[in-house]
Amino acid sequence: CIKLPDHATKAATHSELAAVQFAGLAFSIALLLPFLWVEFMLAALPDGQLSHSMEALASSTFWRISELGVFLAAAGSVLSDLPGGPLLGLRPPLGCFCCGNWGLIVPREALAEKNGGQTNELFPDLCARLLASILDVVELRGGQAGGFLSYLGEGGGRVFTMRSRTVKSKRGHLGQMIFQRFKKQLSYSYWGRFLSTRRLRPLPVVLAQGHSRFGTSSSPAENETHPHQWLGSQQETVWRCELSSGRWFKEDATVCVTITHNGDFDAWELYGSMVPNGTLGEWLARVMHHRNTAKGDSPKLAGVMDLLVCQGRWVASVRYAFVHVVMQHINQVTGWEP
């Protein structure tokens, strides 16, 4: 069978949550201890009591620069990791940690007062400025690359997903670079469809889903940057039920599963055993008949969500049923070859 492992869904204890929440803060402060010990020894002991090598080290330029760096790192950790939240803001809910996920959802009517009465922008400049200011804060958790997606209307009542991902240049500002690139892509898509029936239109609600990161589980390359998709956008027949009449009807719709994700996704339980991330990627490529070249863990999670999200979709439901009921081992996708 396919299921999430029990230990992944079990509620963490208060001590476990505290260990995760304060590990970075404790380590950053612990780095100060050797420097504080040397400074204490220099102040407490008379001249000549310390060895010449220790006195030479403590007075060297390298030591002073290192000491300054460690003090600044500790101060940054205190500002970002104290229980008060980032930059001593409001205390987050228990189990909520600061990360690189960000976004917004706001009705366009609510933007009229703050945006000079304009509500017809495809992606309002006010929203871009707001998210860029949020990025200045969450960049503490991820500042090498980032991206986001938003949704727009197109002909026939369809919804178009616009995704943009950016790797920051050495001297660049991540927030500015993300939205500059997004606006270029948006302009290109708009004018490319201007004379067609699929011309882009604003939706009643502005929704943005974004993420910024450092290259931890994989390099800070565009292909490794969130938001992640495995299959991407597809045109499918989707069945829906009309609640008032109980009547079923079908329609052609664009289906696109997209995720932003923080944390580790090292393995997934399949057929009674934990399948490591690398093997899971190959298994997903064969089951979904689509390969994703990204090396990080989050793209595999996007693939798992593509497998699980199947309500109203006939082909996706049959695929999930086959994997869930018929298949009994991961090596079946390779003809029992490891």
KAFEN-V798563 format. One record per backbone hydrogen bond with DSSP energy under -0.5 kcal/mol. CO is the residue of the C=O (numbers start at 1). NH is the residue of the N-H. If there is no record, write none. Layout:
co=<CO;CO>
nh=<NH;NH>
This chain:
co=<1;1;1;5;5;6;6;13;14;15;16;17;18;19;22;23;24;25;26;27;29;29;30;31;32;33;34;35;36;37;38;39;40;41;46;51;52;53;54;55;57;60;61;62;63;64;65;66;67;68;69;70;71;72;73;74;75;76;77;78;79;79;82;85;86;93;95;100;102;104;106;107;107;108;108;109;111;112;113;115;124;125;126;127;128;129;130;131;132;133;134;134;135;137;138;138;144;145;146;147;148;149;150;152;153;154;154;155;158;160;160;161;162;164;166;166;169;172;173;174;175;176;177;178;179;180;181;182;183;184;185;186;187;188;189;190;193;196;201;204;205;206;207;208;209;210;211;213;213;214;219;221;222;228;234;234;236;236;237;238;240;241;242;242;247;249;251;253;253;255;256;259;259;266;268;268;269;270;273;273;274;275;276;277;278;279;280;281;282;283;284;285;285;291;297;297;298;299;300;301;302;303;304;305;308;310;312;312;313;314;315;316;317;318;319;320;321;321;322;322;329;330;331;331;331;332;336>
nh=<3;271;272;8;9;9;10;17;18;19;20;21;22;23;26;27;28;29;30;31;32;33;33;35;36;37;38;39;40;41;42;43;44;45;49;55;56;57;58;59;60;64;65;66;67;68;69;70;71;72;73;74;75;76;77;78;79;80;81;82;87;88;85;88;89;96;97;212;210;208;206;110;111;111;112;112;115;117;116;118;128;129;130;131;132;133;134;135;136;137;137;138;139;140;141;142;168;213;166;211;164;209;162;160;201;157;158;158;154;152;162;163;150;148;146;168;172;174;177;178;179;180;181;182;183;184;185;186;187;188;189;190;191;192;193;193;196;199;153;108;207;106;151;104;149;102;147;144;145;216;221;224;225;259;236;255;238;253;314;251;249;243;246;247;242;240;238;236;255;234;258;227;228;277;270;275;3;273;270;275;276;268;280;281;282;283;284;285;286;287;288;289;290;293;300;301;302;303;304;305;306;307;308;309;310;313;239;314;317;318;319;320;321;322;323;324;325;326;326;327;332;333;334;336;337;335;338>
